[in-house]
Amino acid sequence: MSGAPTPSANFIRADFHNHTHYSPDSILSPRAFVREARRRGLTTAAITDHNTIRGALVARELADFPVIIGEEVKTTDGEIL
């Protein structure tokens, strides 16, 4: 594929690394995350809170777009998604 996208092309707008207030480094509630994702025009998103999927499960119930359930897990070698 080369050149500019054609008008008939079907694209998604996605962000695959997001946190909610279930992570220590975010103050965003799942509801606020969904609202912000809509404002940004996302068509799908993953929530990858630290060592929990609770925020993703809540957001999935609130969202009118697919929410991918993820988790950023702390290991002895660092964090992995």
C-alpha positions, 0 to 999 in steps of 0.5 A, spaced: 500 500 500 502 506 498 500 513 497 494 517 501 488 513 504 483 512 499 476 515 501 473 508 501 478 505 506 476 503 513 480 506 518 480 505 526 483 511 531 485 507 537 490 508 543 492 501 546 496 504 552 491 507 557 490 508 565 485 510 569 485 511 577 485 504 578 493 505 577 497 510 581 499 514 575 492 516 573 487 520 576 482 519 570 475 515 572 473 510 567 467 514 566 472 520 564 476 516 560 470 514 556 468 521 555 475 523 553 476 517 548 470 519 544 472 527 544 478 525 541 475 521 536 477 514 538 474 508 535 477 503 540 482 503 546 485 498 551 486 500 558 492 497 561 492 499 568 498 497 573 496 490 575 489 490 575 483 490 570 478 493 574 478 500 570 478 496 563 472 492 566 468 498 568 470 502 562 467 497 557 460 497 561 460 504 559 463 505 552 459 505 546 466 503 542 470 496 543 474 497 550 480 492 550 481 489 557 489 489 558 494 489 564 500 492 565 504 487 569 510 488 574 515 483 573 522 482 576 524 484 569 520 490 569 513 492 566 510 488 560 503 489 557 
